[in-house]
Amino acid sequence: MNGARLRVMASIVGLAVLATPVASSGAPSAKTTAPPEPTLPPAQVTFKVTPGSSGAPWRLSIENTGEGPVRIPADPRLLVLELTPAPSEPAPNENGSSANAKKKAQKPLPPPRCILPDDTRPSTDEGRELVIPPKRSWSTSFDPLFYCFGQRERSALVAGTTVKARFGWPRPAPRPGAKTPGLAPPFAVTPVGASVGKVSPAKDIASDTLTLTEAVPVDKTIPTDESAASNVTLGVPASMDAARGNELATTVTLTNGSDRSITLLYRPEMIQFVVSGPAGNVACGQAKTVASPIRELFTTIPVNGKTSTTVLFTTTCPAGTFDDPGIYRIMPKLDTTNASGRSLGLKSWEGVAVGKAPLLLRVRSPRTPALPPRPTLD
């Protein structure tokens, strides 16, 4: 019985040995990886930004220097300007140390970056597609303040600042330890026609670095009344950002810089504006003639005193003044020459006052939705 059991066990062991695979000297010890996919070269596209002089618009251009056609979203809202201000020399203190020593010890701020808000930048490369054949280009003009609208960004648009321009969408950053994600639309450059399979698409394109030789003027000269008083002035906020140009109001502050108190009719309907925008200069409102004034509406302002009123300026301007996206400069004006209080026995101030500096308004989108103009080649 024991002998039979031993013979059965030996048979089982033999079968197990035969079932064990024999290692081959030529077989790989680990799983082989697939060869990487061939990498296509980028499309030969040149992106350039040229600053205007004396406050003139800047210009951007995209040129196809390759041998095959490419498609771009011809939309200037995809522009990004990266600014690097020139280093400034620290001013010494009385003891000879740097006045900026404490600031240097703090973490420096990142360089200013001029980019439109997400609700204004396109989220897709469709809608303004333009195919650029070989050796052709597309260009358009723009106002740098439309992008560099924040106070810090505006202040950096001076001589000596270097500018790096980009056009498109940022490439997604991979997570630590994760595989680099593949490219997915939207694209700033897409191969089409004979270029498909020969060049790769690009999320964004960059320009060469340029250095500004002059500052971008924020407060351009606006025509004002030469008869305006120099000691009674108007003030408005430095800037205002609006998605669309409808129902916009601002505070207008009158300052009495004379050597005596003044009494005048200071009401919202008395305020006029001169607007300088993409379409040129526009006069808003007109001087009011008050034949029967009311005593309670007059205001007395002491020496160096101030008073303010809020004006819905979009209702005082002609229809369509703020319909288009862009930068607008708005200068207030007060004319009380025909709003005398003499009939009430008041010695009122009768003159013209204008603003010291204009309100800088950015309108980001058109007032009414409309099809964008069809882009064309140069």
Secondary structure by P-SEA (a helix, b strand, c coil): caaaaaaaaaaaaaaaaaabbbbbcccccccccccccbbbbccbbbbbbbbbccccbbbbbbbbcccbbbbcccccccbbbbbbccbbbbbbcccccccccccccccccccbbbbccccccccccccbbbbbccccccccccccccccccaaaaaaccccbbbbbbccccccccccccccccccccccbbbcccccccbbbbccccccbbbbccccccccccccccccccccccccccccccccccbbbbbbbbbccccbbbbccccccccccccccccccccccccccccccccccbbbbccccbbbbbbcccccccccccccbbbbbbbbbbbccccccccccccccbbbbbbcbbbbbbbccccbbbbccccccc
